[in-house]
Amino acid sequence: MTGVPASASGGSGAQPVRGGKLGAAAVNQASLWNVANLLTMVRLLLVPGFVMLLLGNGGYDPAWRSFAWAAFAVAMITDLFDGHLARTYNLVTDFGKIADPIADKAIMGSALICLSWLGDLPWWVTGVILGRELGITLLRFWVIRYGVIPASRGGKMKTLAQGTAVGMYVLALTGPLATLRFWVMAVAVVLTVVTGLDYVKQAIVLRRQGMARESESADEAAREDAK
């Protein structure tokens, strides 16, 4: 699905190849209005609605918190699908590359800040998680000329733990479930720190390797010029 009919775009009407993936001709037609980007847009639009629901009626009404949890759950589910669809059906766009991580950080950041503001979550937890995300973003820019560090299994576990823990804090839980969410958040914080340190290590290695390759290329070019 490219979001642009072949008849409307003057294309050849190329059909998806066997297995569900698009051919090269169809890939070139991928536009802003494809299904992956639409899911990302939905997630962005959910952010202000989620905040209003979470803070509705003073922020402590179980009914409003349940609606907020539903909005948060929808955002997390769309996060699982939009990237998968974009990669599987070759719907990756410049908009998606920028908007998808922004949407992820917006919904998670707004949830953490609101929960800390309401007194449900210590500010240091919010600081650790958001600080890690900001640091990783800066690291990506630091090594972008040398390559991209792929998502690790630990990173995926971190995302799952964070989403589960924050979702449990959004709900007005009491008793054993309130205790359980504390431990789930503790696991999420540990994974946040550990995977963040691993990312720093990989970034340093990637940058060193890239600089070494550049140095070797420069030396080889100098030897060629000297001949």
C-alpha positions as a Markdown table, in Angstrom:
| # | Residue | x | y | z |
|---|---|---|---|---|
| 1 | Met | 0.0 | 0.0 | 0.0 |
| 2 | Thr | 1.6 | 3.2 | -1.1 |
| 3 | Gly | -1.1 | 5.7 | -0.6 |
| 4 | Val | -1.1 | 6.7 | -4.3 |
| 5 | Pro | -3.2 | 4.8 | -6.8 |
| 6 | Ala | -1.4 | 3.9 | -10.0 |
| 7 | Ser | -4.1 | 5.5 | -12.1 |
| 8 | Ala | -3.8 | 8.8 | -10.2 |
| 9 | Ser | -0.1 | 9.0 | -10.3 |
| 10 | Gly | 0.4 | 8.0 | -13.9 |
| 11 | Gly | 2.3 | 4.9 | -12.8 |
| 12 | Ser | 2.3 | 1.5 | -14.4 |
| 13 | Gly | -0.1 | 0.0 | -11.9 |
| 14 | Ala | 2.5 | -2.4 | -10.6 |
| 15 | Gln | 1.1 | -4.9 | -8.2 |
| 16 | Pro | 2.8 | -6.2 | -5.0 |
| 17 | Val | 5.1 | -9.1 | -5.6 |
| 18 | Arg | 4.4 | -12.6 | -4.2 |
| 19 | Gly | 4.8 | -12.5 | -0.4 |
| 20 | Gly | 3.3 | -9.1 | 0.2 |
| 21 | Lys | 6.3 | -6.9 | -0.5 |
| 22 | Leu | 6.2 | -4.2 | -3.1 |
| 23 | Gly | 8.3 | -4.2 | -6.3 |
| 24 | Ala | 10.8 | -1.4 | -7.1 |
| 25 | Ala | 8.3 | 0.5 | -9.2 |
| 26 | Ala | 5.8 | 0.6 | -6.4 |
| 27 | Val | 8.4 | 1.6 | -3.8 |
| 28 | Asn | 9.1 | 4.7 | -5.8 |
| 29 | Gln | 5.4 | 5.7 | -5.4 |
| 30 | Ala | 5.5 | 5.5 | -1.5 |
| 31 | Ser | 4.2 | 8.8 | -0.3 |
| 32 | Leu | 3.5 | 10.7 | 2.9 |
| 33 | Trp | 0.0 | 9.2 | 3.1 |
| 34 | Asn | 0.9 | 5.6 | 3.5 |
| 35 | Val | -0.5 | 3.4 | 6.3 |
| 36 | Ala | 2.7 | 3.4 | 8.3 |
| 37 | Asn | 2.9 | 7.2 | 8.4 |
| 38 | Leu | -0.8 | 7.4 | 9.1 |
| 39 | Leu | -0.3 | 5.3 | 12.2 |
| 40 | Thr | 2.5 | 7.5 | 13.3 |
| 41 | Met | 0.3 | 10.6 | 12.8 |
| 42 | Val | -2.4 | 8.9 | 14.9 |
| 43 | Arg | 0.1 | 8.4 | 17.7 |
| 44 | Leu | 1.1 | 12.1 | 17.6 |
| 45 | Leu | -2.5 | 13.2 | 17.7 |
| 46 | Leu | -3.1 | 10.9 | 20.7 |
| 47 | Val | -0.5 | 12.7 | 22.8 |
| 48 | Pro | -2.6 | 15.8 | 23.8 |
| 49 | Gly | -5.7 | 13.7 | 24.2 |
| 50 | Phe | -3.8 | 11.3 | 26.5 |
| 51 | Val | -2.6 | 14.2 | 28.6 |
| 52 | Met | -6.1 | 15.6 | 28.9 |
| 53 | Leu | -7.5 | 12.2 | 30.0 |
| 54 | Leu | -4.7 | 11.5 | 32.4 |
| 55 | Leu | -5.1 | 14.9 | 34.1 |
| 56 | Gly | -8.9 | 15.0 | 33.8 |
| 57 | Asn | -10.9 | 15.7 | 37.0 |
| 58 | Gly | -7.8 | 16.4 | 39.0 |
| 59 | Gly | -5.8 | 13.5 | 37.7 |
| 60 | Tyr | -7.0 | 11.0 | 40.3 |
| 61 | Asp | -10.3 | 9.8 | 38.9 |
| 62 | Pro | -10.1 | 6.0 | 38.2 |
| 63 | Ala | -12.5 | 6.4 | 35.2 |
| 64 | Trp | -10.4 | 9.1 | 33.5 |
| 65 | Arg | -7.2 | 7.2 | 34.2 |
| 66 | Ser | -8.8 | 4.1 | 32.5 |
| 67 | Phe | -9.5 | 6.2 | 29.4 |
| 68 | Ala | -6.0 | 7.5 | 29.5 |
| 69 | Trp | -4.6 | 4.0 | 29.7 |
| 70 | Ala | -6.7 | 3.0 | 26.7 |
| 71 | Ala | -5.2 | 6.0 | 24.7 |
| 72 | Phe | -1.7 | 5.0 | 25.9 |
| 73 | Ala | -2.3 | 1.4 | 24.9 |
| 74 | Val | -3.4 | 2.4 | 21.4 |
| 75 | Ala | -0.3 | 4.5 | 21.0 |
| 76 | Met | 2.0 | 1.6 | 22.1 |
| 77 | Ile | 0.2 | -0.8 | 19.7 |
| 78 | Thr | 0.5 | 1.6 | 16.7 |
| 79 | Asp | 4.2 | 1.9 | 17.6 |
| 80 | Leu | 4.6 | -1.8 | 17.2 |
| 81 | Phe | 2.9 | -1.8 | 13.8 |
| 82 | Asp | 4.0 | 1.3 | 11.9 |
| 83 | Gly | 7.7 | 0.5 | 11.9 |
| 84 | His | 7.0 | -3.1 | 10.9 |
| 85 | Leu | 4.7 | -2.1 | 8.1 |
| 86 | Ala | 7.2 | 0.5 | 6.8 |
| 87 | Arg | 10.0 | -2.0 | 6.6 |
| 88 | Thr | 8.0 | -4.9 | 5.3 |
| 89 | Tyr | 6.2 | -3.0 | 2.5 |
| 90 | Asn | 9.0 | -0.6 | 1.8 |
| 91 | Leu | 7.0 | 2.5 | 3.0 |
| 92 | Val | 10.0 | 4.2 | 4.7 |
| 93 | Thr | 9.9 | 7.9 | 4.1 |
| 94 | Asp | 11.8 | 10.9 | 5.4 |
| 95 | Phe | 8.8 | 12.0 | 7.4 |
| 96 | Gly | 8.5 | 8.6 | 9.0 |
| 97 | Lys | 12.2 | 8.5 | 10.0 |
| 98 | Ile | 11.7 | 11.8 | 11.8 |
| 99 | Ala | 8.1 | 11.6 | 13.1 |
| 100 | Asp | 8.3 | 8.0 | 14.4 |
| 101 | Pro | 10.9 | 8.6 | 17.1 |
| 102 | Ile | 9.3 | 11.9 | 18.0 |
| 103 | Ala | 6.0 | 10.2 | 18.5 |
| 104 | Asp | 7.5 | 7.5 | 20.6 |
| 105 | Lys | 9.3 | 10.0 | 22.9 |
| 106 | Ala | 6.3 | 12.4 | 23.0 |
| 107 | Ile | 3.8 | 9.8 | 24.4 |
| 108 | Met | 6.3 | 8.3 | 26.8 |
| 109 | Gly | 7.7 | 11.6 | 27.9 |
| 110 | Ser | 4.3 | 13.1 | 28.5 |
| 111 | Ala | 3.2 | 10.1 | 30.5 |
| 112 | Leu | 6.3 | 10.2 | 32.7 |
| 113 | Ile | 6.1 | 13.9 | 33.3 |
| 114 | Cys | 2.4 | 13.9 | 34.1 |
| 115 | Leu | 2.8 | 10.9 | 36.5 |
| 116 | Ser | 5.6 | 12.7 | 38.3 |
| 117 | Trp | 3.7 | 15.9 | 38.4 |
| 118 | Leu | 0.7 | 14.0 | 40.0 |
| 119 | Gly | 3.1 | 12.5 | 42.6 |
| 120 | Asp | 2.6 | 8.9 | 41.4 |
| 121 | Leu | 6.2 | 8.5 | 40.1 |
| 122 | Pro | 9.5 | 9.9 | 41.5 |
| 123 | Trp | 11.0 | 12.6 | 39.4 |
| 124 | Trp | 14.3 | 10.9 | 39.4 |
| 125 | Val | 12.8 | 8.0 | 37.5 |
| 126 | Thr | 11.4 | 10.3 | 34.9 |
| 127 | Gly | 14.8 | 12.0 | 34.8 |
| 128 | Val | 16.7 | 8.8 | 34.2 |
| 129 | Ile | 14.5 | 7.6 | 31.4 |
| 130 | Leu | 14.2 | 10.9 | 29.6 |
| 131 | Gly | 17.9 | 11.6 | 30.1 |
| 132 | Arg | 18.8 | 8.3 | 28.6 |
| 133 | Glu | 16.6 | 9.0 | 25.5 |
| 134 | Leu | 18.1 | 12.5 | 25.1 |
| 135 | Gly | 21.6 | 11.1 | 25.4 |
| 136 | Ile | 21.0 | 8.3 | 22.9 |
| 137 | Thr | 19.6 | 10.9 | 20.4 |
| 138 | Leu | 22.8 | 13.0 | 20.8 |
| 139 | Leu | 24.9 | 9.9 | 20.4 |
| 140 | Arg | 23.2 | 9.0 | 17.1 |
| 141 | Phe | 24.2 | 12.4 | 15.7 |
| 142 | Trp | 27.7 | 11.9 | 17.0 |
| 143 | Val | 28.2 | 8.6 | 15.1 |
| 144 | Ile | 25.8 | 9.2 | 12.2 |
| 145 | Arg | 28.6 | 9.7 | 9.6 |
| 146 | Tyr | 30.1 | 6.3 | 10.5 |
| 147 | Gly | 26.9 | 4.2 | 10.6 |
| 148 | Val | 23.8 | 3.2 | 12.5 |
| 149 | Ile | 23.7 | 1.1 | 15.7 |
| 150 | Pro | 20.9 | -1.5 | 15.2 |
| 151 | Ala | 18.3 | -2.1 | 17.9 |
| 152 | Ser | 19.3 | -4.8 | 20.3 |
| 153 | Arg | 17.3 | -7.4 | 22.1 |
| 154 | Gly | 18.0 | -5.5 | 25.3 |
| 155 | Gly | 16.6 | -2.3 | 23.8 |
| 156 | Lys | 13.4 | -4.0 | 22.8 |
| 157 | Met | 13.1 | -5.5 | 26.3 |
| 158 | Lys | 13.6 | -2.0 | 27.7 |
| 159 | Thr | 10.9 | -0.6 | 25.5 |
| 160 | Leu | 8.5 | -3.4 | 26.5 |
| 161 | Ala | 9.3 | -2.9 | 30.2 |
| 162 | Gln | 8.9 | 0.8 | 30.0 |
| 163 | Gly | 5.6 | 0.6 | 28.2 |
| 164 | Thr | 4.2 | -2.0 | 30.6 |
| 165 | Ala | 5.4 | -0.1 | 33.7 |
| 166 | Val | 4.1 | 3.3 | 32.6 |
| 167 | Gly | 0.8 | 1.7 | 31.6 |
| 168 | Met | 0.4 | 0.2 | 35.1 |
| 169 | Tyr | 1.1 | 3.6 | 36.6 |
| 170 | Val | -1.4 | 5.3 | 34.4 |
| 171 | Leu | -4.1 | 3.0 | 35.8 |
| 172 | Ala | -5.3 | 3.7 | 39.3 |
| 173 | Leu | -4.1 | 0.5 | 40.8 |
| 174 | Thr | -4.1 | -0.4 | 44.5 |
| 175 | Gly | -3.0 | -3.3 | 46.7 |
| 176 | Pro | -0.8 | -6.1 | 45.3 |
| 177 | Leu | -1.0 | -4.6 | 41.7 |
| 178 | Ala | 0.4 | -1.3 | 43.0 |
| 179 | Thr | 3.3 | -3.2 | 44.5 |
| 180 | Leu | 3.8 | -5.2 | 41.3 |
| 181 | Arg | 4.0 | -2.0 | 39.2 |
| 182 | Phe | 6.8 | -0.7 | 41.4 |
| 183 | Trp | 8.9 | -3.8 | 40.6 |
| 184 | Val | 8.1 | -3.6 | 36.9 |
| 185 | Met | 9.2 | 0.0 | 36.8 |
| 186 | Ala | 12.4 | -1.0 | 38.7 |
| 187 | Val | 13.1 | -3.5 | 36.0 |
| 188 | Ala | 12.4 | -0.9 | 33.4 |
| 189 | Val | 14.8 | 1.6 | 35.0 |
| 190 | Val | 17.6 | -1.1 | 35.3 |
| 191 | Leu | 17.2 | -2.0 | 31.6 |
| 192 | Thr | 17.1 | 1.7 | 30.7 |
| 193 | Val | 20.5 | 2.3 | 32.3 |
| 194 | Val | 22.1 | -1.0 | 31.2 |
| 195 | Thr | 21.1 | -0.6 | 27.5 |
| 196 | Gly | 22.0 | 3.0 | 27.6 |
| 197 | Leu | 25.6 | 2.2 | 28.7 |
| 198 | Asp | 25.7 | -0.6 | 26.1 |
| 199 | Tyr | 24.7 | 1.9 | 23.4 |
| 200 | Val | 27.5 | 4.3 | 24.5 |
| 201 | Lys | 30.0 | 1.5 | 24.2 |
| 202 | Gln | 28.8 | 0.6 | 20.7 |
| 203 | Ala | 28.8 | 4.2 | 19.7 |
| 204 | Ile | 32.4 | 4.7 | 20.8 |
| 205 | Val | 33.5 | 1.5 | 19.0 |
| 206 | Leu | 31.6 | 2.5 | 15.8 |
| 207 | Arg | 33.2 | 5.9 | 15.8 |
| 208 | Arg | 36.7 | 4.6 | 16.4 |
| 209 | Gln | 36.3 | 2.1 | 13.6 |
| 210 | Gly | 34.9 | 4.7 | 11.3 |
| 211 | Met | 37.8 | 7.1 | 12.0 |
| 212 | Ala | 40.3 | 4.3 | 11.5 |
| 213 | Arg | 38.8 | 3.6 | 8.0 |
| 214 | Glu | 38.9 | 7.3 | 7.1 |
| 215 | Ser | 42.5 | 7.4 | 8.2 |
| 216 | Glu | 43.4 | 4.4 | 6.1 |
| 217 | Ser | 41.6 | 5.8 | 3.1 |
| 218 | Ala | 43.4 | 9.1 | 3.5 |
| 219 | Asp | 46.8 | 7.3 | 3.7 |
| 220 | Glu | 46.0 | 5.2 | 0.6 |
| 221 | Ala | 45.0 | 8.4 | -1.3 |
| 222 | Ala | 48.2 | 10.1 | -0.2 |
| 223 | Arg | 50.3 | 7.1 | -1.5 |
| 224 | Glu | 48.4 | 7.1 | -4.8 |
| 225 | Asp | 49.1 | 10.8 | -5.2 |
| 226 | Ala | 52.8 | 10.3 | -4.4 |
| 227 | Lys | 53.2 | 7.8 | -7.2 |
